[in-house]
Amino acid sequence: MKEDSSEFKTLIEERIKDEKEATKSLYDSIKKAKNSIVRLMLYQLALDSVKHEHMLRTILRILEFDGTQDDPEIKEFPEIVKKHVELENNMLRSFERIVERTADKRIRFILQEIVSDERKHHAIVKRISELISDTEEVRDEKWWDFLYRYSHLSQ
């Protein structure tokens, strides 16, 4: 089946609906769960379903725009991203300090997971900032290279 066929697009749209339904169901389950670890795990699954929905919507946009990306970002966007780089860096440093002070291995484990995520987030927003601050126009290939190398969508 070719990606540009209407049948393929319909399959993607159906998966979007499935992911939305899964997200709703997971959030409903979170409200009912009493155990904090169970709630945390269900929440992680819900976030993955939201991420999958956005990934599927990106596929539809790729098909719609014949594989090319949308217009360049707004003028203010580089400054917005630079501020976010600073914010991510501050959050990362703050969590690292908290981990150093934590003796309880359960709490330390959760905090280390957050630190790991924050490191990834910082690397991603830093690279986005570099790409959009580049004086030359960033071509679609650079964004795809970035996605393949830095985003770790599968993690």
N, C-alpha and C positions, 0 to 999 in steps of 0.2 A: 504494500500500500504506500503510495507516495504521500509525502508530508504536505504537499500543496493541495491534496484532494479534499473535497468537502467532507468525505467520510472520516478522514484523519482529524480534521478540525472538530468534527462532532465528537469524536472519541476524547479529544483533549477537553472540550467543554463539559463532557460528562464527568471526567475525572475532577474538574474544578468543582462541580456540584458535589461529588463524593467527598472531596477534601473539606468543603464548607460544612457538610453534614457531619463529618467526623469531628471537626473542630467544635461544633455545637454540642455534639454528644459528649465529647470529652469535658467540655466546660460544665455541662450538666452533672457529669459524674464527679467532677472536682468539688462541686457544691455539696454533694452527698457524702463524700469520703471523710472519714474521721481521722485516719492516720496521716500525719504530716508528710511522711515519706511517700506514701501512695499518692497523695495530692501533688507532691513535687513531680513524681514520675508522670502522672497524667498530664500535668501542665507542660512538661517537656514534649510529650507526644502532641499536645494541642498546638504548641508553637511550631513543631515540625509540619503539622498539617497546614497551618497558615503559610509557612514558608513554601510548601509544595504548591499551594494555590497560586502564590505569586510567581513561582517558577513556571507553572503551566500557563499563566497569563502572559508571561514573557515569551513563551513559545508562540502563542497566538499573535503577539505583536511582531515577532520575527517573521512569521508567515505573512502577516498583513503588509509589512514594509519590505517584503522581498529580501529579507536577510540583512538589511541595513538598519542602522540605529536612527533614532529621532534626531531632531536638530540639536546643535550644541546647547549646553546649559545656559541659564540666565547669567547676566554679568555678575550679580551678587553671589552666585553660588560658590566661587572659589573662597571667598571670605567666610561664608557659612561653614564650609568644610574645614577650613583652617581652625576655626573656633572649636569644631567638633574634635579635631585632632588633639587640641589642648585638653579638652574635656576628657577624652578617652585616656590620655596620658595621666592626667590627675587621678582619675578613677583607678587606673592600674596601680599607680604608686600607693594610693591609699589602701587598696585591698592587699597589696604586698605587705604593708606595715601591719595590717590587722592579722594576716596569717602568721607573721613572726611572733605575735603575742598570744596565739591560740594554742592551748594545750590539749583540749578535747579533740581526739582524732576524728570524730564524726563531723564536728563543726569545721575542723581544719580541712577535711576532704571537700566539703561543700564550698568553702572559701577558695580552695585551690582550683576547683572547677571554674569558679567565677574569674579568677586570675587568668587561667588559660584562655577563657573566652575573651577577656579584656585585651590580652596580648594579640589575639587574632583580630579583634575589632580595631585596635590601634594600628596594626599593620595595614589593614584594609583601608581605613579612612586616610591614613598617611599616603598610601599609594594613589588613592583617588585624588587627593589634594595635589600630588605631584603631577598627575596626568592632566587635570583640568587647569593647572597653573602653567603648563607647558606653553611656550610662545607659539609653537606650531599647532595647527589643528590636529586634534587627536583623531586618528582614523579608527574605523571599526575594528581593524585587526589588533590595535593596541588594547582596546577594551576586552576583546576576547582573550588575548594573551594574559591580561590581568586576571580575568575570571578563571582561566585554567590554572594559573600559578598561585594566586593569593586567596581566592575566596573560600576554598575548601567547602564547597556546598555539600559535599557528602559527609562532612563531620558534624 
